[in-house]
Amino acid sequence: MFTKPSDKNIVENLLHEYLLEEGILKDRIDSAKFDFGFIISFPSGAKSQNLSIYKPKNMTGIFITIRFQISKKKAEILNSLKDNKKLQFFILI
């Protein structure tokens, strides 16, 4: 748990340094919703995926999410499903 403002800066700086050393840091995420955030490409190489690492304000956890995009056609199909079917689709993935 963060007890001092400087604690989150320490975590941010350590994480930033690590991502730079590993060569996977792509960009920073600048958002009023986050204390800090980074976009990374992992693993490095041809099969890399873009992920986001961020710490939301007023929360103690750090989130790691994969960033992906689906085609417009598939998005339309998903959007045509009822909410419970959408949820089932994502649970099955």
Biopython code that builds the backbone (N, CA, C, O; Angstrom):
import numpy as np
from Bio.PDB.StructureBuilder import StructureBuilder

atoms = [
    (1, "MET", "N", (0.847, -1.169, 0.000)),
    (1, "MET", "CA", (0.000, 0.000, 0.000)),
    (1, "MET", "C", (0.896, 1.238, 0.000)),
    (1, "MET", "O", (1.925, 1.264, 0.675)),
    (2, "PHE", "N", (0.503, 2.261, -0.758)),
    (2, "PHE", "CA", (1.263, 3.489, -0.810)),
    (2, "PHE", "C", (0.916, 4.342, 0.402)),
    (2, "PHE", "O", (-0.249, 4.661, 0.638)),
    (3, "THR", "N", (1.936, 4.706, 1.161)),
    (3, "THR", "CA", (1.682, 5.517, 2.343)),
    (3, "THR", "C", (2.177, 6.943, 2.176)),
    (3, "THR", "O", (1.733, 7.844, 2.887)),
    (4, "LYS", "N", (3.089, 7.151, 1.244)),
    (4, "LYS", "CA", (3.626, 8.486, 1.004)),
    (4, "LYS", "C", (3.586, 8.765, -0.498)),
    (4, "LYS", "O", (3.678, 7.834, -1.298)),
    (5, "PRO", "N", (3.453, 10.017, -0.885)),
    (5, "PRO", "CA", (3.450, 10.329, -2.314)),
    (5, "PRO", "C", (4.695, 9.834, -3.030)),
    (5, "PRO", "O", (4.627, 9.460, -4.201)),
    (6, "SER", "N", (5.820, 9.826, -2.350)),
    (6, "SER", "CA", (7.059, 9.413, -3.001)),
    (6, "SER", "C", (7.090, 7.922, -3.290)),
    (6, "SER", "O", (7.825, 7.490, -4.178)),
    (7, "ASP", "N", (6.300, 7.108, -2.554)),
    (7, "ASP", "CA", (6.297, 5.666, -2.777)),
    (7, "ASP", "C", (5.886, 5.316, -4.200)),
    (7, "ASP", "O", (6.516, 4.470, -4.835)),
    (8, "LYS", "N", (4.824, 5.964, -4.716)),
    (8, "LYS", "CA", (4.391, 5.654, -6.073)),
    (8, "LYS", "C", (5.442, 6.104, -7.084)),
    (8, "LYS", "O", (5.584, 5.487, -8.139)),
    (9, "ASN", "N", (6.176, 7.167, -6.776)),
    (9, "ASN", "CA", (7.239, 7.605, -7.673)),
    (9, "ASN", "C", (8.371, 6.589, -7.720)),
    (9, "ASN", "O", (8.982, 6.382, -8.768)),
    (10, "ILE", "N", (8.649, 5.958, -6.590)),
    (10, "ILE", "CA", (9.692, 4.929, -6.549)),
    (10, "ILE", "C", (9.287, 3.754, -7.430)),
    (10, "ILE", "O", (10.095, 3.265, -8.219)),
    (11, "VAL", "N", (8.046, 3.297, -7.303)),
    (11, "VAL", "CA", (7.559, 2.186, -8.118)),
    (11, "VAL", "C", (7.587, 2.565, -9.596)),
    (11, "VAL", "O", (8.045, 1.789, -10.434)),
    (12, "GLU", "N", (7.100, 3.748, -9.905)),
    (12, "GLU", "CA", (7.098, 4.207, -11.296)),
    (12, "GLU", "C", (8.516, 4.240, -11.850)),
    (12, "GLU", "O", (8.758, 3.754, -12.955)),
    (13, "ASN", "N", (9.447, 4.803, -11.104)),
    (13, "ASN", "CA", (10.830, 4.919, -11.580)),
    (13, "ASN", "C", (11.491, 3.554, -11.748)),
    (13, "ASN", "O", (12.201, 3.330, -12.728)),
    (14, "LEU", "N", (11.264, 2.636, -10.800)),
    (14, "LEU", "CA", (11.835, 1.286, -10.916)),
    (14, "LEU", "C", (11.267, 0.553, -12.125)),
    (14, "LEU", "O", (12.002, -0.091, -12.874)),
    (15, "LEU", "N", (9.970, 0.656, -12.307)),
    (15, "LEU", "CA", (9.333, 0.001, -13.439)),
    (15, "LEU", "C", (9.826, 0.598, -14.756)),
    (15, "LEU", "O", (10.132, -0.136, -15.695)),
    (16, "HIS", "N", (9.901, 1.907, -14.827)),
    (16, "HIS", "CA", (10.387, 2.581, -16.033)),
    (16, "HIS", "C", (11.814, 2.147, -16.361)),
    (16, "HIS", "O", (12.126, 1.844, -17.513)),
    (17, "GLU", "N", (12.667, 2.119, -15.358)),
    (17, "GLU", "CA", (14.059, 1.706, -15.555)),
    (17, "GLU", "C", (14.134, 0.262, -16.051)),
    (17, "GLU", "O", (14.893, -0.038, -16.973)),
    (18, "TYR", "N", (13.358, -0.626, -15.450)),
    (18, "TYR", "CA", (13.343, -2.033, -15.855)),
    (18, "TYR", "C", (12.891, -2.185, -17.312)),
    (18, "TYR", "O", (13.516, -2.909, -18.087)),
    (19, "LEU", "N", (11.803, -1.498, -17.679)),
    (19, "LEU", "CA", (11.284, -1.598, -19.044)),
    (19, "LEU", "C", (12.294, -1.079, -20.065)),
    (19, "LEU", "O", (12.420, -1.636, -21.155)),
    (20, "LEU", "N", (13.010, -0.017, -19.714)),
    (20, "LEU", "CA", (14.069, 0.502, -20.594)),
    (20, "LEU", "C", (15.201, -0.500, -20.741)),
    (20, "LEU", "O", (15.673, -0.752, -21.850)),
    (21, "GLU", "N", (15.641, -1.079, -19.615)),
    (21, "GLU", "CA", (16.739, -2.060, -19.648)),
    (21, "GLU", "C", (16.381, -3.272, -20.502)),
    (21, "GLU", "O", (17.230, -3.806, -21.214)),
    (22, "GLU", "N", (15.130, -3.702, -20.431)),
    (22, "GLU", "CA", (14.678, -4.867, -21.196)),
    (22, "GLU", "C", (14.417, -4.525, -22.664)),
    (22, "GLU", "O", (14.261, -5.421, -23.494)),
    (23, "GLY", "N", (14.369, -3.229, -22.985)),
    (23, "GLY", "CA", (14.144, -2.804, -24.362)),
    (23, "GLY", "C", (12.715, -3.014, -24.846)),
    (23, "GLY", "O", (12.484, -3.178, -26.044)),
    (24, "ILE", "N", (11.757, -3.011, -23.924)),
    (24, "ILE", "CA", (10.361, -3.269, -24.314)),
    (24, "ILE", "C", (9.454, -2.052, -24.141)),
    (24, "ILE", "O", (8.271, -2.116, -24.474)),
    (25, "LEU", "N", (9.985, -0.955, -23.628)),
    (25, "LEU", "CA", (9.184, 0.255, -23.434)),
    (25, "LEU", "C", (8.936, 0.928, -24.775)),
    (25, "LEU", "O", (9.876, 1.207, -25.520)),
    (26, "LYS", "N", (7.654, 1.190, -25.084)),
    (26, "LYS", "CA", (7.301, 1.881, -26.323)),
    (26, "LYS", "C", (6.939, 3.337, -26.069)),
    (26, "LYS", "O", (7.352, 4.227, -26.812)),
    (27, "ASP", "N", (6.157, 3.574, -25.004)),
    (27, "ASP", "CA", (5.665, 4.935, -24.785)),
    (27, "ASP", "C", (5.100, 5.058, -23.375)),
    (27, "ASP", "O", (4.880, 4.058, -22.691)),
    (28, "ARG", "N", (4.872, 6.279, -22.956)),
    (28, "ARG", "CA", (4.191, 6.559, -21.691)),
    (28, "ARG", "C", (2.716, 6.773, -21.973)),
    (28, "ARG", "O", (2.340, 7.180, -23.072)),
    (29, "ILE", "N", (1.887, 6.501, -20.987)),
    (29, "ILE", "CA", (0.464, 6.812, -21.072)),
    (29, "ILE", "C", (0.228, 8.040, -20.202)),
    (29, "ILE", "O", (0.420, 7.997, -18.987)),
    (30, "ASP", "N", (-0.182, 9.115, -20.821)),
    (30, "ASP", "CA", (-0.496, 10.337, -20.083)),
    (30, "ASP", "C", (-2.006, 10.437, -19.946)),
    (30, "ASP", "O", (-2.712, 10.679, -20.924)),
    (31, "SER", "N", (-2.494, 10.252, -18.733)),
    (31, "SER", "CA", (-3.930, 10.312, -18.476)),
    (31, "SER", "C", (-4.169, 10.826, -17.067)),
    (31, "SER", "O", (-3.447, 10.466, -16.137)),
    (32, "ALA", "N", (-5.160, 11.650, -16.914)),
    (32, "ALA", "CA", (-5.523, 12.150, -15.585)),
    (32, "ALA", "C", (-6.067, 11.029, -14.704)),
    (32, "ALA", "O", (-6.162, 11.191, -13.487)),
    (33, "LYS", "N", (-6.420, 9.906, -15.297)),
    (33, "LYS", "CA", (-6.965, 8.774, -14.544)),
    (33, "LYS", "C", (-5.879, 7.931, -13.871)),
    (33, "LYS", "O", (-6.171, 7.158, -12.959)),
    (34, "PHE", "N", (-4.623, 8.078, -14.322)),
    (34, "PHE", "CA", (-3.545, 7.219, -13.837)),
    (34, "PHE", "C", (-2.466, 8.020, -13.117)),
    (34, "PHE", "O", (-2.182, 9.164, -13.471)),
    (35, "ASP", "N", (-1.867, 7.395, -12.093)),
    (35, "ASP", "CA", (-0.664, 7.971, -11.493)),
    (35, "ASP", "C", (0.499, 7.840, -12.466)),
    (35, "ASP", "O", (1.326, 8.744, -12.586)),
    (36, "PHE", "N", (0.554, 6.701, -13.164)),
    (36, "PHE", "CA", (1.544, 6.512, -14.224)),
    (36, "PHE", "C", (1.063, 5.386, -15.132)),
    (36, "PHE", "O", (0.198, 4.596, -14.752)),
    (37, "GLY", "N", (1.626, 5.319, -16.324)),
    (37, "GLY", "CA", (1.288, 4.246, -17.251)),
    (37, "GLY", "C", (2.315, 4.150, -18.357)),
    (37, "GLY", "O", (2.935, 5.141, -18.742)),
    (38, "PHE", "N", (2.487, 2.928, -18.867)),
    (38, "PHE", "CA", (3.445, 2.662, -19.942)),
    (38, "PHE", "C", (2.814, 1.727, -20.965)),
    (38, "PHE", "O", (1.973, 0.892, -20.628)),
    (39, "ILE", "N", (3.229, 1.878, -22.209)),
    (39, "ILE", "CA", (2.896, 0.923, -23.259)),
    (39, "ILE", "C", (4.169, 0.156, -23.545)),
    (39, "ILE", "O", (5.224, 0.747, -23.776)),
    (40, "ILE", "N", (4.069, -1.158, -23.530)),
    (40, "ILE", "CA", (5.242, -1.990, -23.792)),
    (40, "ILE", "C", (4.948, -2.934, -24.948)),
    (40, "ILE", "O", (3.792, -3.177, -25.292)),
    (41, "SER", "N", (6.002, -3.457, -25.534)),
    (41, "SER", "CA", (5.909, -4.460, -26.576)),
    (41, "SER", "C", (6.610, -5.700, -26.048)),
    (41, "SER", "O", (7.822, -5.689, -25.833)),
    (42, "PHE", "N", (5.839, -6.788, -25.833)),
    (42, "PHE", "CA", (6.398, -7.982, -25.200)),
    (42, "PHE", "C", (5.805, -9.227, -25.824)),
    (42, "PHE", "O", (4.613, -9.230, -26.132)),
    (43, "PRO", "N", (6.568, -10.275, -26.025)),
    (43, "PRO", "CA", (8.026, -10.280, -25.939)),
    (43, "PRO", "C", (8.600, -9.521, -27.120)),
    (43, "PRO", "O", (7.899, -9.272, -28.101)),
    (44, "SER", "N", (9.846, -9.159, -27.034)),
    (44, "SER", "CA", (10.434, -8.429, -28.152)),
    (44, "SER", "C", (10.561, -9.390, -29.336)),
    (44, "SER", "O", (10.746, -10.594, -29.156)),
    (45, "GLY", "N", (10.463, -8.853, -30.517)),
    (45, "GLY", "CA", (10.562, -9.681, -31.715)),
    (45, "GLY", "C", (9.324, -9.589, -32.577)),
    (45, "GLY", "O", (8.440, -8.762, -32.348)),
    (46, "ALA", "N", (9.280, -10.457, -33.574)),
    (46, "ALA", "CA", (8.209, -10.418, -34.570)),
    (46, "ALA", "C", (6.834, -10.747, -33.994)),
    (46, "ALA", "O", (5.823, -10.269, -34.509)),
    (47, "LYS", "N", (6.779, -11.542, -32.948)),
    (47, "LYS", "CA", (5.486, -11.953, -32.385)),
    (47, "LYS", "C", (5.118, -11.153, -31.142)),
    (47, "LYS", "O", (4.364, -11.630, -30.294)),
    (48, "SER", "N", (5.643, -9.949, -31.034)),
    (48, "SER", "CA", (5.368, -9.143, -29.850)),
    (48, "SER", "C", (3.925, -8.655, -29.836)),
    (48, "SER", "O", (3.282, -8.518, -30.877)),
    (49, "GLN", "N", (3.443, -8.399, -28.640)),
    (49, "GLN", "CA", (2.105, -7.866, -28.419)),
    (49, "GLN", "C", (2.228, -6.559, -27.650)),
    (49, "GLN", "O", (3.130, -6.409, -26.826)),
    (50, "ASN", "N", (1.346, -5.624, -27.906)),
    (50, "ASN", "CA", (1.332, -4.380, -27.139)),
    (50, "ASN", "C", (0.518, -4.580, -25.870)),
    (50, "ASN", "O", (-0.612, -5.067, -25.908)),
    (51, "LEU", "N", (1.108, -4.200, -24.752)),
    (51, "LEU", "CA", (0.445, -4.272, -23.460)),
    (51, "LEU", "C", (0.517, -2.912, -22.798)),
    (51, "LEU", "O", (1.392, -2.103, -23.106)),
    (52, "SER", "N", (-0.406, -2.669, -21.888)),
    (52, "SER", "CA", (-0.381, -1.446, -21.086)),
    (52, "SER", "C", (-0.149, -1.842, -19.640)),
    (52, "SER", "O", (-0.728, -2.807, -19.141)),
    (53, "ILE", "N", (0.708, -1.078, -18.976)),
    (53, "ILE", "CA", (0.936, -1.234, -17.544)),
    (53, "ILE", "C", (0.618, 0.121, -16.934)),
    (53, "ILE", "O", (1.198, 1.135, -17.323)),
    (54, "TYR", "N", (-0.312, 0.138, -15.970)),
    (54, "TYR", "CA", (-0.704, 1.423, -15.407)),
    (54, "TYR", "C", (-1.198, 1.269, -13.978)),
    (54, "TYR", "O", (-1.645, 0.200, -13.563)),
    (55, "LYS", "N", (-1.106, 2.366, -13.242)),
    (55, "LYS", "CA", (-1.617, 2.432, -11.879)),
    (55, "LYS", "C", (-2.694, 3.498, -11.829)),
    (55, "LYS", "O", (-2.403, 4.690, -11.918)),
    (56, "PRO", "N", (-3.958, 3.061, -11.684)),
    (56, "PRO", "CA", (-5.047, 4.036, -11.573)),
    (56, "PRO", "C", (-4.920, 4.864, -10.286)),
    (56, "PRO", "O", (-4.464, 4.372, -9.254)),
    (57, "LYS", "N", (-5.327, 6.104, -10.376)),
    (57, "LYS", "CA", (-5.337, 6.956, -9.178)),
    (57, "LYS", "C", (-6.270, 6.357, -8.132)),
    (57, "LYS", "O", (-7.275, 5.730, -8.467)),
    (58, "ASN", "N", (-5.929, 6.555, -6.873)),
    (58, "ASN", "CA", (-6.733, 6.104, -5.737)),
    (58, "ASN", "C", (-6.884, 4.589, -5.660)),
    (58, "ASN", "O", (-7.824, 4.088, -5.042)),
    (59, "MET", "N", (-5.960, 3.856, -6.287)),
    (59, "MET", "CA", (-5.950, 2.395, -6.181)),
    (59, "MET", "C", (-4.528, 1.961, -5.839)),
    (59, "MET", "O", (-3.563, 2.657, -6.156)),
    (60, "THR", "N", (-4.410, 0.818, -5.197)),
    (60, "THR", "CA", (-3.077, 0.365, -4.794)),
    (60, "THR", "C", (-2.476, -0.632, -5.770)),
    (60, "THR", "O", (-1.293, -0.951, -5.656)),
    (61, "GLY", "N", (-3.240, -1.130, -6.712)),
    (61, "GLY", "CA", (-2.739, -2.130, -7.639)),
    (61, "GLY", "C", (-2.202, -1.540, -8.924)),
    (61, "GLY", "O", (-2.517, -0.409, -9.296)),
    (62, "ILE", "N", (-1.387, -2.332, -9.592)),
    (62, "ILE", "CA", (-0.887, -1.993, -10.921)),
    (62, "ILE", "C", (-1.545, -2.963, -11.891)),
    (62, "ILE", "O", (-1.534, -4.173, -11.662)),
    (63, "PHE", "N", (-2.111, -2.449, -12.962)),
    (63, "PHE", "CA", (-2.819, -3.266, -13.938)),
    (63, "PHE", "C", (-1.941, -3.511, -15.157)),
    (63, "PHE", "O", (-1.197, -2.632, -15.591)),
    (64, "ILE", "N", (-2.039, -4.706, -15.697)),
    (64, "ILE", "CA", (-1.374, -5.058, -16.951)),
    (64, "ILE", "C", (-2.465, -5.565, -17.881)),
    (64, "ILE", "O", (-3.132, -6.554, -17.579)),
    (65, "THR", "N", (-2.647, -4.894, -19.007)),
    (65, "THR", "CA", (-3.690, -5.282, -19.948)),
    (65, "THR", "C", (-3.099, -5.423, -21.340)),
    (65, "THR", "O", (-2.178, -4.700, -21.719)),
    (66, "ILE", "N", (-3.645, -6.368, -22.091)),
    (66, "ILE", "CA", (-3.195, -6.536, -23.472)),
    (66, "ILE", "C", (-4.031, -5.627, -24.360)),
    (66, "ILE", "O", (-5.234, -5.460, -24.155)),
    (67, "ARG", "N", (-3.380, -5.058, -25.329)),
    (67, "ARG", "CA", (-4.060, -4.157, -26.258)),
    (67, "ARG", "C", (-4.214, -4.898, -27.588)),
    (67, "ARG", "O", (-3.235, -5.367, -28.170)),
    (68, "PHE", "N", (-5.440, -4.991, -28.048)),
    (68, "PHE", "CA", (-5.664, -5.641, -29.337)),
    (68, "PHE", "C", (-6.803, -4.956, -30.057)),
    (68, "PHE", "O", (-7.582, -4.208, -29.466)),
    (69, "GLN", "N", (-6.881, -5.227, -31.344)),
    (69, "GLN", "CA", (-7.920, -4.619, -32.161)),
    (69, "GLN", "C", (-8.552, -5.712, -33.006)),
    (69, "GLN", "O", (-7.861, -6.583, -33.533)),
    (70, "ILE", "N", (-9.859, -5.657, -33.128)),
    (70, "ILE", "CA", (-10.547, -6.604, -33.988)),
    (70, "ILE", "C", (-11.082, -5.856, -35.201)),
    (70, "ILE", "O", (-11.250, -4.637, -35.180)),
    (71, "SER", "N", (-11.345, -6.616, -36.255)),
    (71, "SER", "CA", (-11.816, -5.996, -37.494)),
    (71, "SER", "C", (-13.201, -5.389, -37.299)),
    (71, "SER", "O", (-13.932, -5.765, -36.383)),
    (72, "LYS", "N", (-13.547, -4.456, -38.161)),
    (72, "LYS", "CA", (-14.852, -3.796, -38.084)),
    (72, "LYS", "C", (-15.976, -4.824, -38.244)),
    (72, "LYS", "O", (-16.995, -4.745, -37.558)),
    (73, "LYS", "N", (-15.789, -5.786, -39.150)),
    (73, "LYS", "CA", (-16.805, -6.814, -39.387)),
    (73, "LYS", "C", (-17.048, -7.638, -38.117)),
    (73, "LYS", "O", (-18.195, -7.887, -37.745)),
    (74, "LYS", "N", (-15.963, -8.059, -37.454)),
    (74, "LYS", "CA", (-16.107, -8.857, -36.238)),
    (74, "LYS", "C", (-16.671, -8.018, -35.094)),
    (74, "LYS", "O", (-17.415, -8.536, -34.261)),
    (75, "ALA", "N", (-16.331, -6.742, -35.042)),
    (75, "ALA", "CA", (-16.886, -5.858, -34.015)),
    (75, "ALA", "C", (-18.400, -5.726, -34.189)),
    (75, "ALA", "O", (-19.143, -5.719, -33.208)),
    (76, "GLU", "N", (-18.852, -5.622, -35.439)),
    (76, "GLU", "CA", (-20.287, -5.528, -35.700)),
    (76, "GLU", "C", (-21.002, -6.806, -35.270)),
    (76, "GLU", "O", (-22.101, -6.748, -34.719)),
    (77, "ILE", "N", (-20.384, -7.955, -35.518)),
    (77, "ILE", "CA", (-20.971, -9.231, -35.104)),
    (77, "ILE", "C", (-21.073, -9.280, -33.581)),
    (77, "ILE", "O", (-22.116, -9.640, -33.037)),
    (78, "LEU", "N", (-19.992, -8.920, -32.898)),
    (78, "LEU", "CA", (-20.009, -8.920, -31.436)),
    (78, "LEU", "C", (-21.048, -7.953, -30.884)),
    (78, "LEU", "O", (-21.760, -8.275, -29.933)),
    (79, "ASN", "N", (-21.133, -6.784, -31.475)),
    (79, "ASN", "CA", (-22.093, -5.778, -30.999)),
    (79, "ASN", "C", (-23.544, -6.186, -31.249)),
    (79, "ASN", "O", (-24.451, -5.674, -30.593)),
    (80, "SER", "N", (-23.769, -7.102, -32.189)),
    (80, "SER", "CA", (-25.131, -7.559, -32.457)),
    (80, "SER", "C", (-25.594, -8.593, -31.424)),
    (80, "SER", "O", (-26.787, -8.882, -31.335)),
    (81, "LEU", "N", (-24.663, -9.151, -30.646)),
    (81, "LEU", "CA", (-25.016, -10.143, -29.630)),
    (81, "LEU", "C", (-25.638, -9.478, -28.409)),
    (81, "LEU", "O", (-25.360, -8.319, -28.103)),
    (82, "LYS", "N", (-26.479, -10.229, -27.723)),
    (82, "LYS", "CA", (-27.013, -9.747, -26.452)),
    (82, "LYS", "C", (-25.892, -9.787, -25.422)),
    (82, "LYS", "O", (-24.920, -10.524, -25.581)),
    (83, "ASP", "N", (-26.035, -8.985, -24.360)),
    (83, "ASP", "CA", (-24.973, -8.840, -23.367)),
    (83, "ASP", "C", (-24.497, -10.167, -22.795)),
    (83, "ASP", "O", (-23.293, -10.363, -22.633)),
    (84, "ASN", "N", (-25.417, -11.092, -22.483)),
    (84, "ASN", "CA", (-24.984, -12.365, -21.896)),
    (84, "ASN", "C", (-24.182, -13.196, -22.897)),
    (84, "ASN", "O", (-23.275, -13.925, -22.497)),
    (85, "LYS", "N", (-24.496, -13.100, -24.180)),
    (85, "LYS", "CA", (-23.742, -13.825, -25.207)),
    (85, "LYS", "C", (-22.355, -13.202, -25.398)),
    (85, "LYS", "O", (-21.381, -13.915, -25.641)),
    (86, "LYS", "N", (-22.267, -11.865, -25.288)),
    (86, "LYS", "CA", (-20.965, -11.201, -25.368)),
    (86, "LYS", "C", (-20.067, -11.694, -24.248)),
    (86, "LYS", "O", (-18.902, -12.021, -24.471)),
    (87, "LEU", "N", (-20.612, -11.745, -23.051)),
    (87, "LEU", "CA", (-19.847, -12.197, -21.895)),
    (87, "LEU", "C", (-19.391, -13.637, -22.093)),
    (87, "LEU", "O", (-18.240, -13.965, -21.802)),
    (88, "GLN", "N", (-20.269, -14.492, -22.578)),
    (88, "GLN", "CA", (-19.892, -15.891, -22.830)),
    (88, "GLN", "C", (-18.764, -15.975, -23.841)),
    (88, "GLN", "O", (-17.849, -16.783, -23.686)),
    (89, "PHE", "N", (-18.820, -15.152, -24.868)),
    (89, "PHE", "CA", (-17.772, -15.154, -25.894)),
    (89, "PHE", "C", (-16.412, -14.848, -25.265)),
    (89, "PHE", "O", (-15.437, -15.551, -25.533)),
    (90, "PHE", "N", (-16.338, -13.823, -24.445)),
    (90, "PHE", "CA", (-15.059, -13.427, -23.857)),
    (90, "PHE", "C", (-14.597, -14.388, -22.776)),
    (90, "PHE", "O", (-13.394, -14.524, -22.551)),
    (91, "ILE", "N", (-15.522, -15.054, -22.104)),
    (91, "ILE", "CA", (-15.133, -16.048, -21.103)),
    (91, "ILE", "C", (-14.527, -17.258, -21.795)),
    (91, "ILE", "O", (-13.577, -17.853, -21.286)),
    (92, "LEU", "N", (-15.065, -17.629, -22.949)),
    (92, "LEU", "CA", (-14.579, -18.797, -23.670)),
    (92, "LEU", "C", (-13.222, -18.583, -24.308)),
    (92, "LEU", "O", (-12.513, -19.549, -24.586)),
    (93, "ILE", "N", (-12.852, -17.349, -24.543)),
    (93, "ILE", "CA", (-11.533, -17.066, -25.130)),
    (93, "ILE", "C", (-10.522, -17.416, -24.127)),
    (93, "ILE", "O", (-9.326, -17.269, -24.379)),
]
sb = StructureBuilder()
sb.init_structure("model")
sb.init_model(0)
sb.init_chain("A")
sb.init_seg("    ")
for serial, (resi, resn, name, xyz) in enumerate(atoms, 1):
    if name == "N":
        sb.init_residue(resn, " ", resi, " ")
    sb.init_atom(name, np.array(xyz, "f"), 0.0, 1.0, " ", f" {name:<3s}", serial, name[0])
structure = sb.get_structure()
